[in-house]
Amino acid sequence: MAFHDFSTDKLIVIVNGRQLTDWGENDPPFDHDFPSELGVMRKGVGGGAARLDLVEPGQVFNLYLQPGSPDSAFISALKTSRATITIAHSQLGTLEAGIGREGMIKNRQSSGRGGQTITDDVFTIECNKYNDSTGGA
């Protein structure tokens, strides 16, 4: 069994050509998930079934960035301009990588300010197309 390092110094996330490094305190500061199933299976009473694959299941990404950071300002500007997003991620040493295309910033999640602590700036990106590879090291 191999030893894998999933720390942020081994995480590479690039959004529209800019590598993000101003990660916030959320653990983990980057996550992604499929917004829908890969397909549907319809089962018939007679024992047969039909498989309906979704051609492009896409991907949803959450970025947890340090408030007031240059990376947060960059993502916020992309949100304001309604830019089309391309996002690539890789975890060095684990052979995990993925790229999302035809994306948009769906929202900026709630933020907490002025108390005993502050919350990260959280942006949600959804991509129409996504390809990835996982594991193997």
CYANA upper distance limits for C-alpha pairs under 8 A (distance plus 0.5 A):
  2 ALA  CA    137 ALA  CA      7.53
  4 HIS  CA     93 GLY  CA      7.13
  4 HIS  CA     94 THR  CA      6.61
  5 ASP  CA     10 LYS  CA      7.62
  5 ASP  CA     92 LEU  CA      8.43
  5 ASP  CA     93 GLY  CA      7.44
  5 ASP  CA     94 THR  CA      8.01
  6 PHE  CA     10 LYS  CA      6.93
  6 PHE  CA     11 LEU  CA      7.63
  6 PHE  CA     91 GLN  CA      7.20
  7 SER  CA     11 LEU  CA      7.15
  8 THR  CA     12 ILE  CA      8.46
 10 LYS  CA     91 GLN  CA      6.19
 10 LYS  CA     92 LEU  CA      5.62
 10 LYS  CA     93 GLY  CA      8.18
 11 LEU  CA     89 HIS  CA      7.86
 11 LEU  CA     90 SER  CA      6.48
 11 LEU  CA     91 GLN  CA      5.19
 11 LEU  CA     92 LEU  CA      6.91
 12 ILE  CA     19 GLN  CA      7.39
 12 ILE  CA     20 LEU  CA      7.89
 12 ILE  CA     88 ALA  CA      8.44
 12 ILE  CA     89 HIS  CA      5.96
 12 ILE  CA     90 SER  CA      5.65
 12 ILE  CA     91 GLN  CA      6.80
 12 ILE  CA     92 LEU  CA      8.12
 13 VAL  CA     19 GLN  CA      6.15
 13 VAL  CA     20 LEU  CA      6.19
 13 VAL  CA     87 ILE  CA      7.61
 13 VAL  CA     88 ALA  CA      6.20
 13 VAL  CA     89 HIS  CA      4.89
 13 VAL  CA     90 SER  CA      7.14
 14 ILE  CA     18 ARG  CA      5.69
 14 ILE  CA     19 GLN  CA      4.72
 14 ILE  CA     20 LEU  CA      6.53
 14 ILE  CA     87 ILE  CA      6.09
 14 ILE  CA     88 ALA  CA      5.67
 14 ILE  CA     89 HIS  CA      6.89
 15 VAL  CA     19 GLN  CA      7.00
 15 VAL  CA     20 LEU  CA      7.84
 15 VAL  CA     85 ILE  CA      7.40
 15 VAL  CA     86 THR  CA      6.35
 15 VAL  CA     87 ILE  CA      5.00
 15 VAL  CA     88 ALA  CA      7.13
 16 ASN  CA     85 ILE  CA      6.55
 16 ASN  CA     86 THR  CA      5.81
 16 ASN  CA     87 ILE  CA      6.91
 20 LEU  CA     71 ASP  CA      6.59
 21 THR  CA     71 ASP  CA      7.77
 22 ASP  CA     65 LEU  CA      6.30
 22 ASP  CA     66 GLN  CA      6.11
 22 ASP  CA     69 SER  CA      6.90
 22 ASP  CA     70 PRO  CA      7.99
 22 ASP  CA     71 ASP  CA      6.44
 22 ASP  CA     72 SER  CA      8.19
 23 TRP  CA     29 PRO  CA      6.48
 23 TRP  CA     64 TYR  CA      6.62
 23 TRP  CA     65 LEU  CA      5.01
 23 TRP  CA     66 GLN  CA      5.93
 24 GLY  CA     29 PRO  CA      6.63
 24 GLY  CA     64 TYR  CA      5.88
 24 GLY  CA     65 LEU  CA      4.84
 24 GLY  CA     66 GLN  CA      4.60
 24 GLY  CA     67 PRO  CA      7.90
 24 GLY  CA    120 ASP  CA      5.93
 24 GLY  CA    121 ASP  CA      8.11
 25 GLU  CA     29 PRO  CA      7.29
 25 GLU  CA     64 TYR  CA      8.10
 25 GLU  CA     65 LEU  CA      8.40
 25 GLU  CA     66 GLN  CA      7.83
 25 GLU  CA    119 THR  CA      8.47
 25 GLU  CA    120 ASP  CA      7.20
 26 ASN  CA     64 TYR  CA      6.87
 26 ASN  CA    120 ASP  CA      7.54
 29 PRO  CA     63 LEU  CA      6.77
 29 PRO  CA     64 TYR  CA      5.31
 29 PRO  CA     65 LEU  CA      7.67
 30 PHE  CA     61 PHE  CA      7.85
 30 PHE  CA     62 ASN  CA      6.28
 30 PHE  CA     63 LEU  CA      5.54
 30 PHE  CA     64 TYR  CA      6.68
 31 ASP  CA     61 PHE  CA      6.25
 31 ASP  CA     62 ASN  CA      5.86
 31 ASP  CA     63 LEU  CA      7.52
 32 HIS  CA     59 GLN  CA      7.23
 32 HIS  CA     60 VAL  CA      5.87
 32 HIS  CA     61 PHE  CA      4.73
 32 HIS  CA     62 ASN  CA      6.73
 33 ASP  CA     59 GLN  CA      6.19
 33 ASP  CA     60 VAL  CA      5.76
 33 ASP  CA     61 PHE  CA      7.13
 34 PHE  CA     57 PRO  CA      7.28
 34 PHE  CA     58 GLY  CA      6.83
 34 PHE  CA     59 GLN  CA      5.13
 34 PHE  CA     60 VAL  CA      6.54
 35 PRO  CA     57 PRO  CA      7.69
 35 PRO  CA     58 GLY  CA      7.32
 35 PRO  CA     59 GLN  CA      6.37
 35 PRO  CA     60 VAL  CA      6.55
 36 SER  CA     57 PRO  CA      6.80
 36 SER  CA     58 GLY  CA      8.45
 37 GLU  CA     54 LEU  CA      8.31
 37 GLU  CA     57 PRO  CA      7.51
 38 LEU  CA     53 ASP  CA      6.73
 38 LEU  CA     54 LEU  CA      6.02
 38 LEU  CA     57 PRO  CA      6.33
 39 GLY  CA     51 ARG  CA      7.82
 39 GLY  CA     52 LEU  CA      5.96
 39 GLY  CA     53 ASP  CA      4.65
 39 GLY  CA     54 LEU  CA      5.43
 40 VAL  CA     51 ARG  CA      6.57
 40 VAL  CA     52 LEU  CA      5.61
 40 VAL  CA     53 ASP  CA      6.92
 40 VAL  CA     54 LEU  CA      8.39
 41 MET  CA     49 ALA  CA      7.18
 41 MET  CA     50 ALA  CA      6.20
 41 MET  CA     51 ARG  CA      5.17
 41 MET  CA     52 LEU  CA      6.69
 42 ARG  CA     49 ALA  CA      5.93
 42 ARG  CA     50 ALA  CA      5.59
 42 ARG  CA     51 ARG  CA      6.99
 42 ARG  CA     52 LEU  CA      8.43
 43 LYS  CA     47 GLY  CA      7.42
 43 LYS  CA     48 GLY  CA      6.55
 43 LYS  CA     49 ALA  CA      4.80
 43 LYS  CA     50 ALA  CA      7.03
 44 GLY  CA     48 GLY  CA      5.76
 44 GLY  CA     49 ALA  CA      6.19
 56 GLU  CA    128 ASN  CA      7.20
 56 GLU  CA    129 LYS  CA      6.06
 56 GLU  CA    130 TYR  CA      7.66
 57 PRO  CA    128 ASN  CA      7.60
 57 PRO  CA    129 LYS  CA      7.37
 57 PRO  CA    130 TYR  CA      7.83
 58 GLY  CA    100 GLY  CA      7.88
 58 GLY  CA    126 GLU  CA      7.84
 58 GLY  CA    127 CYS  CA      5.83
 58 GLY  CA    128 ASN  CA      5.00
 58 GLY  CA    129 LYS  CA      5.07
 58 GLY  CA    130 TYR  CA      5.53
 59 GLN  CA    100 GLY  CA      7.41
 59 GLN  CA    126 GLU  CA      6.31
 59 GLN  CA    127 CYS  CA      5.85
 59 GLN  CA    128 ASN  CA      7.41
 59 GLN  CA    129 LYS  CA      7.65
 59 GLN  CA    130 TYR  CA      6.56
 60 VAL  CA    124 THR  CA      7.48
 60 VAL  CA    125 ILE  CA      6.22
 60 VAL  CA    126 GLU  CA      4.87
 60 VAL  CA    127 CYS  CA      6.90
 61 PHE  CA    124 THR  CA      6.15
 61 PHE  CA    125 ILE  CA      5.56
 61 PHE  CA    126 GLU  CA      6.76
 62 ASN  CA    122 VAL  CA      7.18
 62 ASN  CA    123 PHE  CA      6.20
 62 ASN  CA    124 THR  CA      5.12
 62 ASN  CA    125 ILE  CA      6.92
 63 LEU  CA    121 ASP  CA      8.41
 63 LEU  CA    122 VAL  CA      6.00
 63 LEU  CA    123 PHE  CA      5.76
 63 LEU  CA    124 THR  CA      7.05
 64 TYR  CA    120 ASP  CA      6.15
 64 TYR  CA    121 ASP  CA      6.24
 64 TYR  CA    122 VAL  CA      5.11
 64 TYR  CA    123 PHE  CA      7.33
 65 LEU  CA     69 SER  CA      7.97
 65 LEU  CA     71 ASP  CA      7.66
 65 LEU  CA     72 SER  CA      6.41
 65 LEU  CA    120 ASP  CA      5.98
 65 LEU  CA    121 ASP  CA      5.57
 65 LEU  CA    122 VAL  CA      6.76
 66 GLN  CA     71 ASP  CA      8.49
 66 GLN  CA     72 SER  CA      7.34
 66 GLN  CA    120 ASP  CA      5.96
 66 GLN  CA    121 ASP  CA      6.75
 67 PRO  CA     72 SER  CA      7.13
 67 PRO  CA    119 THR  CA      8.01
 67 PRO  CA    120 ASP  CA      6.11
 67 PRO  CA    121 ASP  CA      5.87
 68 GLY  CA     72 SER  CA      6.96
 68 GLY  CA     73 ALA  CA      7.48
 69 SER  CA     73 ALA  CA      6.86
 70 PRO  CA     74 PHE  CA      6.65
 71 ASP  CA     75 ILE  CA      6.77
 72 SER  CA     76 SER  CA      6.51
 72 SER  CA    121 ASP  CA      7.28
 73 ALA  CA     77 ALA  CA      6.62
 74 PHE  CA     78 LEU  CA      6.91
 75 ILE  CA     79 LYS  CA      6.75
 75 ILE  CA    123 PHE  CA      8.24
 76 SER  CA     80 THR  CA      6.70
 77 ALA  CA     81 SER  CA      6.61
 78 LEU  CA     82 ARG  CA      6.46
 78 LEU  CA     83 ALA  CA      5.81
 78 LEU  CA    105 ILE  CA      8.19
 79 LYS  CA     83 ALA  CA      7.13
 79 LYS  CA    104 MET  CA      8.37
 79 LYS  CA    105 ILE  CA      6.15
 79 LYS  CA    107 ASN  CA      8.40
 82 ARG  CA    104 MET  CA      7.62
 82 ARG  CA    105 ILE  CA      7.86
 83 ALA  CA    104 MET  CA      7.34
 84 THR  CA    102 GLU  CA      6.65
 84 THR  CA    103 GLY  CA      6.01
 84 THR  CA    104 MET  CA      6.01
 85 ILE  CA    101 ARG  CA      7.02
 85 ILE  CA    102 GLU  CA      6.59
 85 ILE  CA    103 GLY  CA      4.88
 85 ILE  CA    104 MET  CA      5.90
 85 ILE  CA    105 ILE  CA      7.87
 85 ILE  CA    125 ILE  CA      8.40
 85 ILE  CA    127 CYS  CA      8.07
 86 THR  CA     99 ILE  CA      7.81
 86 THR  CA    100 GLY  CA      6.14
 86 THR  CA    101 ARG  CA      5.18
 86 THR  CA    102 GLU  CA      6.98
 86 THR  CA    103 GLY  CA      6.58
 86 THR  CA    127 CYS  CA      8.34
 87 ILE  CA     99 ILE  CA      6.19
 87 ILE  CA    100 GLY  CA      5.64
 87 ILE  CA    101 ARG  CA      7.21
 87 ILE  CA    103 GLY  CA      8.48
 88 ALA  CA     97 ALA  CA      7.98
 88 ALA  CA     98 GLY  CA      6.19
 88 ALA  CA     99 ILE  CA      4.72
 88 ALA  CA    100 GLY  CA      6.78
 89 HIS  CA     97 ALA  CA      5.96
 89 HIS  CA     98 GLY  CA      5.89
 89 HIS  CA     99 ILE  CA      6.93
 90 SER  CA     95 LEU  CA      8.05
 90 SER  CA     96 GLU  CA      6.10
 90 SER  CA     97 ALA  CA      4.64
 90 SER  CA     98 GLY  CA      7.07
 91 GLN  CA     95 LEU  CA      7.20
 91 GLN  CA     96 GLU  CA      5.96
 91 GLN  CA     97 ALA  CA      7.01
 92 LEU  CA     96 GLU  CA      7.99
 93 GLY  CA    137 ALA  CA      7.71
 94 THR  CA    134 THR  CA      8.23
 94 THR  CA    135 GLY  CA      6.38
 94 THR  CA    136 GLY  CA      7.68
 94 THR  CA    137 ALA  CA      6.02
 95 LEU  CA    133 SER  CA      7.80
 95 LEU  CA    134 THR  CA      6.61
 95 LEU  CA    135 GLY  CA      5.90
 95 LEU  CA    136 GLY  CA      6.77
 95 LEU  CA    137 ALA  CA      6.55
 96 GLU  CA    132 ASP  CA      7.99
 96 GLU  CA    133 SER  CA      6.05
 96 GLU  CA    134 THR  CA      4.82
 96 GLU  CA    135 GLY  CA      6.22
 97 ALA  CA    132 ASP  CA      6.09
 97 ALA  CA    133 SER  CA      5.99
 97 ALA  CA    134 THR  CA      7.10
 98 GLY  CA    130 TYR  CA      7.59
 98 GLY  CA    131 ASN  CA      6.05
 98 GLY  CA    132 ASP  CA      4.43
 98 GLY  CA    133 SER  CA      6.84
 99 ILE  CA    130 TYR  CA      6.19
 99 ILE  CA    131 ASN  CA      6.11
 99 ILE  CA    132 ASP  CA      6.96
100 GLY  CA    127 CYS  CA      5.97
100 GLY  CA    128 ASN  CA      7.90
100 GLY  CA    129 LYS  CA      6.13
100 GLY  CA    130 TYR  CA      4.89
100 GLY  CA    131 ASN  CA      7.24
101 ARG  CA    127 CYS  CA      6.06
101 ARG  CA    128 ASN  CA      6.90
101 ARG  CA    129 LYS  CA      5.65
101 ARG  CA    130 TYR  CA      6.83
102 GLU  CA    127 CYS  CA      5.94
102 GLU  CA    128 ASN  CA      5.89
102 GLU  CA    129 LYS  CA      6.78
103 GLY  CA    125 ILE  CA      7.11
103 GLY  CA    126 GLU  CA      5.86
103 GLY  CA    127 CYS  CA      4.28
103 GLY  CA    128 ASN  CA      6.49
103 GLY  CA    129 LYS  CA      8.32
104 MET  CA    125 ILE  CA      6.09
104 MET  CA    126 GLU  CA      6.12
104 MET  CA    127 CYS  CA      6.95
105 ILE  CA    123 PHE  CA      7.51
105 ILE  CA    124 THR  CA      6.30
105 ILE  CA    125 ILE  CA      4.82
105 ILE  CA    126 GLU  CA      6.97
106 LYS  CA    123 PHE  CA      8.24
106 LYS  CA    124 THR  CA      6.07
106 LYS  CA    125 ILE  CA      6.03
106 LYS  CA    126 GLU  CA      6.95
107 ASN  CA    123 PHE  CA      6.47
107 ASN  CA    124 THR  CA      5.95
107 ASN  CA    125 ILE  CA      7.93
108 ARG  CA    121 ASP  CA      7.93
108 ARG  CA    122 VAL  CA      6.20
108 ARG  CA    123 PHE  CA      4.98
108 ARG  CA    124 THR  CA      6.80
109 GLN  CA    121 ASP  CA      7.88
109 GLN  CA    122 VAL  CA      5.84
109 GLN  CA    123 PHE  CA      6.67
109 GLN  CA    124 THR  CA      7.98
110 SER  CA    121 ASP  CA      8.47
110 SER  CA    122 VAL  CA      8.02
111 SER  CA    118 ILE  CA      8.12
111 SER  CA    119 THR  CA      6.21
111 SER  CA    120 ASP  CA      7.32
111 SER  CA    121 ASP  CA      6.87
111 SER  CA    122 VAL  CA      8.22
112 GLY  CA    117 THR  CA      8.36
112 GLY  CA    118 ILE  CA      5.70
112 GLY  CA    119 THR  CA      5.57
112 GLY  CA    120 ASP  CA      8.49
113 ARG  CA    117 THR  CA      7.68
113 ARG  CA    118 ILE  CA      5.45
113 ARG  CA    119 THR  CA      7.45
114 GLY  CA    118 ILE  CA      7.43
